[in-house]
Every structure is written in C-alpha cells, then in structure tokens.
Amino acid sequence: MPLPALPVFPPESYLQSFLTPSLDESVRKSNNLHALLSFPPLPPSSKVVPLELETYHQHWADILRWELEGTTLKKEQVILWQKPVKVAAWKDAGFKFELPGIRENDPYLEIGDLVHMREVLEAEKRGSNRAVEGRIVVLRKREGFVRKFVSS
C-alpha cells in the first residue's frame, strides 16, 4: 500500500504566523509560494536566460531550480544502514536517530525535510514492505541527533 501524500511544507498556517494579513493575501494570490516547484529544472545542456531587467526573475528561478535538484539528489543518497532508530514518543509516532556527518552538514538537513524509512530484514536480505515517512522536527547537529515525526 503506498504511503499517503504529505501536505505541502511549509503549511499556510506557518506563513500566517508572521505575515500581516495583506502580505499573506498577496503571497497567496501571486502563487509564488511554491514557484520553484511549479516547473522542472532546465536540462543541463540548456542555458539560463540572460540577466536583464525583464528576465531577472526567470534567470534566478532557473538557477535555483538547478540548485534544488542537486540538493535533492544528494539527500536521496543518504542511507542509514544498520543505524539504530529509537522510538522517541509512541503517542506522537516520533523517532530519533544519530546521523553520521550531520555535524559537518554532510548531509545538509533542515527542519521540515522529509525522511523515508524502510525496514530491512537483514537475515533474509530483503525488505519487509513496511515503510514510514515524516518530517524532521528537531536537529541537534553538535550531537549528531535527528528527531522526526511520522505523518498521520
């Protein structure tokens, strides 16, 4: 059974917590909240539009889409093989684990990043077909500690 889709991050309630009502309304009407995700990045062989007054937004949006894709591909390569995952809170479906390299920002993680975890049956050398996903809610980089909650 596929996992349910996660809501868009950050949620609109987050924006409402610090934007004035008029700014919040203008952001919603402009549809710029997730503008970088509205189109895929340009192919590597393409050239970015020149930096001019009329193409300023498009120029930087294309560059940021390339950066976003590169960051996403790098994060997809993080594998926690044989690293213990502990239950932090049964009631809230919270998990915690230590992540090598987090102190050095490799991988670079932020609160709100999506984490997928699959159970592997090591003796049988196969997956259990069970998986969970959730967003990171706490990072303590000094200790290499990550806490995430499973989406409901």
N, C-alpha and C positions, 0 to 999 in steps of 0.2 A: 504494500500500500504506500503510495507516495506521501511525503510529508506535506502538511498544509502550508500554503504560502504565508510568508511573513509580511506583516504590514510595512509600509514604506517607512524608512528611517531617515531623518528624524520625523516623528509624528507632528501633525499640525499643532497639537496642544503645546509642543515644545516651543514653536515659534510664537504662539500666543502668550507664552510666559514672559517674554521680554520685548516683543514688538508692540508698538502702540496700535490701537485698532485700525487707524488709517494706513499705517505701513503694512500691517498684516493683510489687509484687504487688497492693497496694491500688489503685494507679492503673489497672492492667490490669483488675482486677475491676470497678471503678466505671464503666468505659467513658467516662471524661471526657477521655481523651487527645485525642480529636478531636470533642468535644461540639459545638463551634460549627459544624462541618461536617455534623452529622447532620440538620439541618433548614435549609431556605432562610430568608432574612430575611423579616420581615413585609412586606407591601405598604406602600408609602409612606402610603397613606390610613389604615392601622391605627394604633392607639395602643398604646404599651407598657403592660404591666400595671403597676399602681401599685407603688411601692417600699415594701413591707411585709416583715415578718419571714418570712411564709410564701411570698412571691413574690420574694424577694431574688435568688436565682439566675436565675430566668426573666427578671426585669427586665433584669439586666445582660447576659445571654446574647442577648436580642433587640437591645439597643443595640450589642453587639459584632458581631453578625451584619450589622447595617446598616453599621458601620464597615468590616468586612472586605469587604463587597460594593463599597463605594465605593472602597476602596483597589485592589481587583482590577480594577474598571472603568477606573480611572485608569492602572494599569500596562498594561492591554491596549492603550492608545492610543499607547504608545511605539513609534516606528518609526525604525529606523536606515537611512534611505535614503542610499545612496552613501557609507556609512561603511566603511572597510576593516576586515575581520575577519581577524586573523592566526592562524596555527596556532602554538600555544604548545608543544604536545607531541604529535607524531604517535602515539606509542605509547599515550598515555592519551586520545587524542581530545580534547585541550584546545585551546580557542580563547581569544583575548584581543581586546579592542576598547576604544576610548575612547568614552565616552558623554557627550555634552553635557548639562550640568545636574546631573550626579551630585555635583559639589562642593557644590551648593546643595540637595541632597536632592530634586531635581525632575527625574526621578522618584526616589522614595524606594525604594531597593533594599536587600535584606539578603542575607546569605549563606544559601543554601538556596532562594532564589526561582527559579522555573522560567523559562527563556528558550527561546523558539521562534525558529528562524532559517529563512527560506526563501530560496532562490536566485532572483534575478530576472534574466532575460535582457533587458537594457536595450534593445539594438538591436531585438529582436523584440517588445518591450513586452508580455512575458508571463512567467509563472513557469516554472521548469524542472521543476516537480513533484517537486523534491527539497527535503527539509526535515530539520532536526535539532532536537532539544531536549535540554536538560540543565540542571543546577542551577548556580547561581553558587557558586564556591568561594573566590574572592578578590575583595575590593573595596579599592581604594586611592583613596578619594574625593579626596584632595588632588591627585592626578594625573589624575583622571577615568578611572581604569583599572578594567576589569572582566575577570575571567577565569572561564570556565565550562568544565565538562566535559560531554561528551555521554554520555547514559545508555546503558549496554550492555544 
